[in-house]
Amino acid sequence: MYVSGNPKTKKQLKEWLTTCRKCGKPEADALHGAPAPMTIGAVMGQHAYVKREVCIFSPGPFPAPTNGTAYVEGPHYPEPHKWYAKVEVKDGVIVKVS
């Protein structure tokens, strides 16, 4: 099975799961931690919990699981596979990489 977006390394895949889709900053950044105070400026600038959704898919006849554990590889064919990972999937979206 493969990952949407075709990450070139396992490290890149992990970074995608912890990076804000809006601003590209890591989740551990101050804007992405606990919700900001409810002020107009805080609400307008808040990026909390807007992560990149990375899905898995199977190019062959067997479907990718939508929930549970799966094993993925990359980069996509025709490039040689250079990394493999065990992932946890919830509703078709990767939530954890090991």
Secondary structure, DSSP 8 states (H G I E B T S, - for coil): -EETT--SSHHHHHHHHTBBTTT--BTTSGGGSS---S-HHHHHH--TT-B---BEE-SSSS---SSEEEEEEES-TTS---EEEEEEEETTEEEEE-
